[in-house]
Amino acid sequence: MPSLHRVFLVGPMGAGKTTIGKHLAQHLKLGFADTDSEIEARTGADIPWIFDVEGEEGFRDREQQVVEEMTGWDDMVLATGGGVVLRPENRRVLGSRGFVVYLYATVDEQVRRTRRDRKRPLLQTGDPEQTLRELMAVRDPLYREIADHIIETDQCSPRTVAQRLVRELTSLG
């Protein structure tokens, strides 16, 4: 079994990184953290507000700082934001400091899971589905570049995905 004292979850919006991450941490008897939640806790503001005030670049600066720090934490499942892979430095530290799992969800599934969510700044457009398709075209190859393991999350409950992931990781050993 691969060394699983640091498991980093990457993937698009709606893939279930936070929810699956909590279940996975429970199964592996590890702590759980989320980069977006950490950014909100440190700034005292939610992600949409940070995007409004600082723009995406300002948010990515904060995200890079948090990723640099949190990827050094031991005994942790870490859920990351969907755009974390855009910065080469983030890809480097994620890939070199832990076991990276790409939670893959089709664009149709992302649309279904995010359609009522008003807290995703990049989806506050006239055509969220087109936005998700464009984001996936850019990000999917980056997720795959750093992934040690890929698991599909469509049509599965977060608990089921976490259980399947534990079985798959155990079989890798």
N, C-alpha and C positions, 0 to 999 in steps of 0.2 A: 504494500500500500504506500502511495506517495506520502511524504512528510506533510502532515496536515495541521501544523500548528499556526499557519497563516493561510487562510483561504480567501481569495479576492474574487468577488462576483462582478462581472461586467456584462453589459448587454443594453439593449434599447429600452426606452420608456415602455412601461407596461409588461416587461418580461417577468417581473415578479422578484426583482433582486432583494428588496427589503423583506418581503413576506417569506420568500423561500429561504433567505439568509437566516431569519430567526429560527425557522424549523431546523435548518441544517446545523446551526450552532447548538441547538438543543440535542440533536442526535449525536453530534461529535463531542459534546460536553466542552464547548468553547464559548467564549464571550461573543457578543455581537455588537457591531457598530455600523453606522451608515454615514458616508461622507457628507451628504446633503444635510442630514440632521445635525452633524457636528458644525457645519458652516452656519446653520441657523442659530445654534446654541451660542456660538462664539460672537456672532454679530448682533444677536437679539432681533433679527429681522428674518422674514421668510424669503425663499428663493425668488419669487416673482418681484418682491420689492428690491432685492439686490440687483436683479436684471434691469428694473426700471431706472434705478439711481446710478448704477455703475456700468451698466451694459454687460453684454456677454463676456467681453474681455476682462472686466473687473471681477466678475464671478469666477472666470477660469483661473485668474491669479489666486484668488482665495482657495479655490479647489486644489490647485497644484500644491499650495503650502500645506493644506490639510492631508493630502495624499502622501506627501513626503514624510510627514510625521506619523500618520496612522499606519502606514505599511511597515513601520518598525515595531508595532505592538505585537507581542506574542500571544498565542492561544486565542486567536480571534478569527471570526468570519466577518469580512468587511464588504458591505454593499457599496458600490460606487454609483455616481451619476452616469447617465447615458452618454454624456459627452466627454467623460474623463479620458478616453483614448485619443482625443484630438491632439493633445500635446505629447510630443515625443518623450519628454521627460517623465510624464506620468506612465506611459507605456513601459519605459525602461525600469522604473522602480517597481511597478506592479509585476512585471515579468521576472525580475531578478530577486524579489524578496519573498515570494510566496507562490502558492499554487493557484493559478488563474482559471476560473470556470466561466465560460461564456454561456449565459442563459439566452438561448435563441428563441425568439418569437417572430412569427410571420408578421408582415405589415397589417394584414387583415385582423390578426389577433391583437396587435398593438392598438389599432383603431377601436376595436370593441372594448378593450380594457381601459382606454383613456378618454373615451368620448364624453364622459360627464365630469372629468377632472379639470377644474379651472386653475389649478396651481402649477401648471406646466407652461412657463412663459413661451417656449418655442412653438406651442400649439395654439396660441391665441391669434390665429390667422383665419382667413376666409375658407381655407381648404386644409384642415389638419391632416387628412389622409395623404395629400400630395406632399406636405411637409415631412411626414413620417417616411414616405418613400424616398425623398431626397436625402434625409438623414441616414437612412439605412444604406443607401448606395455608397455614401462616404464612409460610414462607420463600420459596416459589416466586415470589410477586409481588415480593419484595424483591430477589431475584437478577435478575429481569427488569427491574426499575426501573433498575439500575445497569449492566446488560450492554450492551457495545458489539457483542457477537456472541454467539450461542447455538449450541451444537453438541450433538447427541445422542450419548451414549456407549454406549447399550444394544447388546449383541451385537457389539461391536467390541473388538479388542485395543487396549490403550493406545497401542501404536506406530501402529496404523492411524488412530486418532483424531488423534494428533499430526500425522501426515502429511496427513490430510484438512484439519486446521485450518490448516496452513501453506499448502496450496493455496487454501483459502477466503480466508485473509487476504491472500494475494498477489493474488487476483482483485478484492479490494476496492479496491486501489490504482488 
